[in-house]
Amino acid sequence: MPYIYSNPQDESNPHKIPDVQILEFSAAEIAAWDDDAIHEFMKRHEFRMANMNSRAREKMIEAIVEENGIKGGWCFQFCFPGCLPESSPFGPYDTYQEAVEAAQSFND
């Protein structure tokens, strides 16, 4: 998992450590974050058992991805190496470099 500095100037400071993690997620992983979509899809008859059956949940996530046109991609989240994230992931971005640029311009 690559870590970067939210402020590129901190890279030369020996007392600073990277504070942003860059991750790649699949479309299914990104769809699974959307609590509102999951709640709405679970109201459908064919997905009513998705909270208790992994196959039904997988089919529901596939339907969310397909119907909402969700794509996988690169995301960033604030955290220190070896620590839990301080934020939810932001993104997705099409490329790793786009995620880095977005993370570094987040507080501008």
N, CA, C and O of each residue as an XYZ file, in Angstrom:
432
protein
N       0.843     -1.177      0.000
C       0.000      0.000      0.000
C       0.892      1.245      0.000
O       1.607      1.504      0.968
N       0.843      1.987     -1.061
C       1.697      3.175     -1.108
C       1.160      4.313     -0.244
O      -0.041      4.583     -0.200
N       2.081      4.954      0.426
C       1.763      6.134      1.218
C       2.461      7.323      0.578
O       3.569      7.202      0.056
N       1.806      8.463      0.624
C       2.383      9.695      0.098
C       2.197     10.804      1.132
O       1.505     10.625      2.134
N       2.814     11.928      0.876
C       2.652     13.109      1.728
C       1.520     13.968      1.164
O       1.470     14.205     -0.043
N       0.636     14.425      2.000
C      -0.420     15.320      1.534
C       0.173     16.646      1.083
O      -0.372     17.309      0.201
N       1.284     17.026      1.684
C       2.023     18.214      1.268
C       3.369     17.731      0.732
O       4.209     17.290      1.516
N       3.598     17.801     -0.578
C       4.841     17.274     -1.144
C       6.104     17.882     -0.539
O       7.160     17.251     -0.576
N       6.023     19.076      0.009
C       7.189     19.723      0.621
C       7.633     19.007      1.899
O       8.781     19.148      2.319
N       6.727     18.238      2.519
C       7.070     17.501      3.740
C       8.016     16.337      3.474
O       8.628     15.807      4.401
N       8.134     15.942      2.222
C       8.952     14.790      1.875
C      10.414     14.971      2.290
O      11.080     13.999      2.646
N      10.908     16.184      2.246
C      12.308     16.436      2.592
C      12.523     16.635      4.096
O      13.663     16.731      4.550
N      11.445     16.698      4.859
C      11.555     16.887      6.304
C      11.710     15.526      6.983
O      10.795     14.706      6.914
N      12.842     15.267      7.636
C      13.049     13.948      8.250
C      12.139     13.674      9.448
O      12.082     12.542      9.928
N      11.433     14.684      9.933
C      10.559     14.512     11.089
C       9.102     14.295     10.697
O       8.239     14.159     11.565
N       8.826     14.263      9.417
C       7.451     14.038      8.927
C       7.365     12.648      8.314
O       8.339     12.130      7.768
N       6.182     12.058      8.416
C       5.950     10.768      7.768
C       4.761     10.915      6.809
O       3.936     11.814      6.971
N       4.680     10.036      5.819
C       3.557     10.118      4.877
C       2.222     10.018      5.623
O       2.103      9.296      6.614
N       1.227     10.751      5.131
C      -0.064     10.790      5.827
C      -1.261     10.492      4.937
O      -2.402     10.716      5.340
N      -1.013      9.989      3.729
C      -2.100      9.637      2.811
C      -1.804      8.265      2.231
O      -0.680      7.981      1.818
N      -2.818      7.427      2.206
C      -2.693      6.096      1.634
C      -3.455      6.075      0.307
O      -4.583      6.562      0.228
N      -2.838      5.513     -0.730
C      -3.465      5.389     -2.038
C      -3.796      3.916     -2.245
O      -2.933      3.052     -2.093
N      -5.048      3.634     -2.592
C      -5.528      2.259     -2.753
C      -6.325      2.117     -4.043
O      -6.931      3.076     -4.520
N      -6.317      0.921     -4.595
C      -7.144      0.634     -5.766
C      -8.291     -0.276     -5.334
O      -8.077     -1.287     -4.664
N      -9.509      0.096     -5.725
C     -10.697     -0.671     -5.368
C     -11.444     -1.116     -6.616
O     -11.437     -0.432     -7.639
N     -12.083     -2.266     -6.516
C     -12.926     -2.750     -7.611
C     -14.272     -2.029     -7.565
O     -14.613     -1.378     -6.576
N     -15.020     -2.157     -8.644
C     -16.353     -1.549     -8.693
C     -17.248     -2.127     -7.590
O     -18.043     -1.401     -6.993
N     -17.120     -3.422     -7.323
C     -17.941     -4.054     -6.277
C     -17.602     -3.489     -4.898
O     -18.494     -3.262     -4.081
N     -16.325     -3.265     -4.643
C     -15.931     -2.702     -3.347
C     -16.479     -1.288     -3.178
O     -16.937     -0.921     -2.096
N     -16.431     -0.507     -4.235
C     -16.946      0.859     -4.169
C     -18.459      0.847     -4.000
O     -19.000      1.655     -3.245
N     -19.147     -0.049     -4.686
C     -20.607     -0.152     -4.553
C     -20.994     -0.545     -3.127
O     -22.018     -0.091     -2.617
N     -20.195     -1.372     -2.492
C     -20.497     -1.836     -1.135
C     -20.412     -0.710     -0.103
O     -20.952     -0.851      0.994
N     -19.749      0.403     -0.427
C     -19.681      1.555      0.489
C     -20.963      2.353      0.511
O     -21.223      3.083      1.468
N     -21.771      2.226     -0.533
C     -22.954      3.083     -0.694
C     -24.123      2.530      0.115
O     -24.927      1.747     -0.391
N     -24.207      2.944      1.367
C     -25.253      2.440      2.259
C     -26.653      2.752      1.750
O     -27.570      1.949      1.921
N     -26.823      3.909      1.127
C     -28.147      4.276      0.610
C     -28.580      3.330     -0.504
O     -29.725      2.879     -0.526
N     -27.671      3.027     -1.429
C     -27.998      2.113     -2.529
C     -28.284      0.716     -1.988
O     -29.227      0.059     -2.428
N     -27.489      0.269     -1.054
C     -27.710     -1.058     -0.469
C     -29.078     -1.111      0.202
O     -29.814     -2.084      0.046
N     -29.410     -0.074      0.940
C     -30.710     -0.031      1.613
C     -31.850     -0.085      0.586
O     -32.828     -0.808      0.777
N     -31.719      0.674     -0.489
C     -32.764      0.685     -1.519
C     -32.881     -0.664     -2.225
O     -33.990     -1.148     -2.450
N     -31.751     -1.272     -2.577
C     -31.779     -2.546     -3.291
C     -32.297     -3.676     -2.403
O     -32.911     -4.620     -2.899
N     -32.054     -3.586     -1.091
C     -32.548     -4.634     -0.197
C     -34.064     -4.614     -0.063
O     -34.650     -5.576      0.433
N     -34.698     -3.549     -0.491
C     -36.161     -3.492     -0.495
C     -36.748     -4.330     -1.622
O     -37.925     -4.689     -1.589
N     -35.927     -4.639     -2.617
C     -36.381     -5.460     -3.736
C     -36.549     -6.905     -3.281
O     -35.788     -7.420     -2.462
N     -37.562     -7.531     -3.837
C     -37.885     -8.902     -3.461
C     -36.704     -9.853     -3.654
O     -36.437    -10.685     -2.787
N     -35.994     -9.741     -4.781
C     -34.916    -10.692     -5.074
C     -33.687    -10.517     -4.177
O     -32.830    -11.399     -4.130
N     -33.593     -9.397     -3.472
C     -32.427     -9.163     -2.613
C     -32.793     -9.100     -1.132
O     -31.977     -8.660     -0.323
N     -33.969     -9.519     -0.768
C     -34.424     -9.387      0.620
C     -33.574    -10.184      1.610
O     -33.565     -9.878      2.803
N     -32.857    -11.208      1.125
C     -32.021    -12.031      2.008
C     -30.535    -11.672      1.904
O     -29.683    -12.407      2.403
N     -30.225    -10.555      1.263
C     -28.822    -10.190      1.021
C     -28.032     -9.973      2.300
O     -26.812    -10.134      2.295
N     -28.683     -9.617      3.386
C     -27.950     -9.434      4.644
C     -27.635    -10.750      5.338
O     -26.862    -10.770      6.296
N     -28.224    -11.863      4.868
C     -27.975    -13.155      5.498
C     -27.371    -14.182      4.548
O     -26.952    -15.253      4.987
N     -27.319    -13.874      3.258
C     -26.866    -14.844      2.279
C     -25.819    -14.183      1.382
O     -26.103    -13.193      0.707
N     -24.608    -14.741      1.382
C     -23.517    -14.103      0.636
C     -23.752    -14.123     -0.871
O     -23.351    -13.190     -1.567
N     -24.392    -15.166     -1.382
C     -24.681    -15.200     -2.825
C     -25.687    -14.126     -3.210
O     -25.540    -13.475     -4.244
N     -26.695    -13.943     -2.391
C     -27.689    -12.899     -2.664
C     -27.039    -11.518     -2.557
O     -27.361    -10.622     -3.336
N     -26.135    -11.343     -1.605
C     -25.437    -10.056     -1.465
C     -24.559     -9.784     -2.688
O     -24.541     -8.665     -3.201
N     -23.836    -10.794     -3.154
C     -22.999    -10.630     -4.347
C     -23.835    -10.231     -5.557
O     -23.439     -9.355     -6.326
N     -24.985    -10.868     -5.726
C     -25.874    -10.535     -6.852
C     -26.409     -9.108     -6.704
O     -26.543     -8.386     -7.692
N     -26.709     -8.712     -5.479
C     -27.196     -7.361     -5.245
C     -26.107     -6.334     -5.570
O     -26.381     -5.318     -6.209
N     -24.880     -6.599     -5.133
C     -23.771     -5.687     -5.420
C     -23.547     -5.607     -6.932
O     -23.322     -4.520     -7.463
N     -23.605     -6.738     -7.624
C     -23.471     -6.735     -9.082
C     -24.557     -5.882     -9.728
O     -24.288     -5.146    -10.677
N     -25.779     -5.977     -9.218
C     -26.881     -5.176     -9.756
C     -26.659     -3.691     -9.493
O     -26.941     -2.862    -10.358
N     -26.159     -3.349     -8.312
C     -25.871     -1.943     -7.992
C     -24.808     -1.405     -8.950
O     -24.947     -0.299     -9.473
N     -23.757     -2.174     -9.181
C     -22.679     -1.758    -10.089
C     -23.232     -1.535    -11.490
O     -22.971     -0.509    -12.119
N     -23.999     -2.509    -11.970
C     -24.521     -2.434    -13.341
C     -25.520     -1.289    -13.507
O     -25.407     -0.508    -14.451
N     -26.477     -1.180    -12.620
C     -27.536     -0.178    -12.765
C     -27.050      1.246    -12.517
O     -27.594      2.191    -13.088
N     -26.033      1.413    -11.672
C     -25.523      2.750    -11.368
C     -24.256      3.097    -12.144
O     -23.711      4.190    -11.992
N     -23.790      2.172    -12.971
C     -22.595      2.432    -13.778
C     -21.350      2.703    -12.957
O     -20.522      3.531    -13.338
N     -21.211      2.016    -11.838
C     -20.065      2.226    -10.949
C     -18.833      1.567    -11.549
O     -18.898      0.448    -12.060
N     -17.725      2.266    -11.482
C     -16.454      1.744    -11.974
C     -15.455      1.709    -10.824
O     -15.541      2.499     -9.884
N     -14.530      0.800    -10.912
C     -13.460      0.742     -9.932
C     -12.448      1.838    -10.207
O     -12.538      2.543    -11.212
N     -11.497      1.976     -9.317
C     -10.469      2.982     -9.533
C      -9.625      3.194     -8.299
O      -9.694      2.442     -7.327
N      -8.827      4.243     -8.369
C      -7.895      4.600     -7.299
C      -8.540      5.584     -6.335
O      -9.227      6.516     -6.753
N      -8.317      5.373     -5.048
C      -8.867      6.239     -4.007
C      -7.744      6.620     -3.039
O      -6.686      5.991     -3.009
N      -7.999      7.652     -2.260
C      -7.039      8.016     -1.215
C      -7.780      8.211      0.089
O      -8.967      8.538      0.113
N      -7.050      8.003      1.176
C      -7.586      8.274      2.507
C      -6.453      8.737      3.399
O      -5.301      8.336      3.236
N      -6.803      9.582      4.337
C      -5.807     10.135      5.247
C      -5.543      9.149      6.373
O      -6.474      8.645      7.000
N      -4.265      8.877      6.627
C      -3.849      8.012      7.728
C      -2.326      8.014      7.788
O      -1.657      8.481      6.866
N      -1.796      7.493      8.869
C      -0.360      7.336      9.001
C      -0.020      5.866      8.809
O      -0.841      5.005      9.124
N       1.173      5.556      8.298
C       1.547      4.152      8.103
C       1.376      3.334      9.383
O       1.822      3.739     10.457
N       0.738      2.201      9.254
C       0.530      1.320     10.394
C      -0.638      1.697     11.279
O      -0.889      1.030     12.283
N      -1.357      2.749     10.930
C      -2.493      3.211     11.742
C      -3.793      3.066     10.960
O      -3.790      2.948      9.735
N      -4.883      3.078     11.681
C      -6.191      3.038     11.029
C      -6.441      4.346     10.287
O      -5.931      5.393     10.684
N      -7.227      4.290      9.210
C      -7.532      5.506      8.450
C      -8.259      6.534      9.308
O      -9.032      6.193     10.204
N      -7.987      7.805      9.005
C      -8.651      8.911      9.689
C      -9.845      9.420      8.896
O     -10.592     10.277      9.368
N     -10.025      8.888      7.687
C     -11.123      9.336      6.834
C     -11.632      8.166      6.011
O     -10.988      7.122      5.910
N     -12.794      8.368      5.431
C     -13.293      7.416      4.443
C     -12.518      7.648      3.155
O     -11.964      8.729      2.957
N     -12.470      6.655      2.278
C     -11.765      6.851      1.013
C     -12.450      7.907      0.144
O     -13.677      7.992      0.105
N     -11.643      8.704     -0.548
C     -12.125      9.683     -1.510
C     -11.823      9.140     -2.901
O     -10.729      8.631     -3.145
N     -12.766      9.241     -3.795
C     -12.556      8.756     -5.154
C     -13.789      8.033     -5.626
O     -14.852      8.188     -5.025
N     -13.693      7.275     -6.643
C     -12.499      6.772     -7.310
C     -12.003      7.712     -8.409
O     -12.750      8.518     -8.963
N     -10.717      7.571     -8.694
C     -10.054      8.278     -9.783
C      -9.574      7.243    -10.785
O      -9.313      6.095    -10.426
N      -9.461      7.648    -12.024
C      -9.091      6.705    -13.089
C      -7.663      6.192    -12.967
O      -7.389      5.042    -13.313
N      -6.761      7.019    -12.486
C      -5.358      6.602    -12.401
C      -4.804      6.873    -11.008
O      -5.361      7.645    -10.228
N      -3.701      6.216    -10.729
C      -2.986      6.428     -9.476
C      -2.577      7.892     -9.364
O      -2.747      8.509     -8.312
N      -2.037      8.446    -10.447
C      -1.550      9.822    -10.429
C      -2.676     10.816    -10.155
O      -2.461     11.804     -9.453
N      -3.870     10.578    -10.694
C      -5.018     11.460    -10.417
C      -5.370     11.439     -8.938
O      -5.708     12.473     -8.361
N      -5.290     10.257     -8.319
C      -5.575     10.149     -6.884
C      -4.530     10.899     -6.069
O      -4.866     11.563     -5.089
N      -3.268     10.797     -6.465
C      -2.185     11.515     -5.768
C      -2.430     13.022     -5.871
O      -2.359     13.735     -4.870
N      -2.717     13.504     -7.080
C      -2.939     14.932     -7.285
C      -4.149     15.435     -6.490
O      -4.115     16.528     -5.923
N      -5.206     14.640     -6.453
C      -6.390     15.029     -5.685
C      -6.078     15.083     -4.188
O      -6.514     16.004     -3.497
N      -5.333     14.113     -3.692
C      -4.972     14.090     -2.269
C      -4.109     15.300     -1.912
O      -4.288     15.909     -0.857
N      -3.180     15.639     -2.793
C      -2.268     16.731     -2.491
C      -2.908     18.101     -2.689
O      -2.391     19.098     -2.185
N      -4.002     18.167     -3.399
C      -4.707     19.449     -3.568
C      -5.958     19.517     -2.694
O      -6.735     20.466     -2.804
N      -6.158     18.536     -1.841
C      -7.374     18.444     -1.023
C      -7.554     19.655     -0.125
O      -8.671     20.153      0.010
N      -6.504     20.133      0.483
C      -6.606     21.251      1.435
C      -6.262     22.597      0.822
O      -6.128     23.582      1.548
N      -6.116     22.665     -0.478
C      -5.802     23.954     -1.123
C      -6.968     24.898     -1.079
O      -6.872     26.021     -1.575
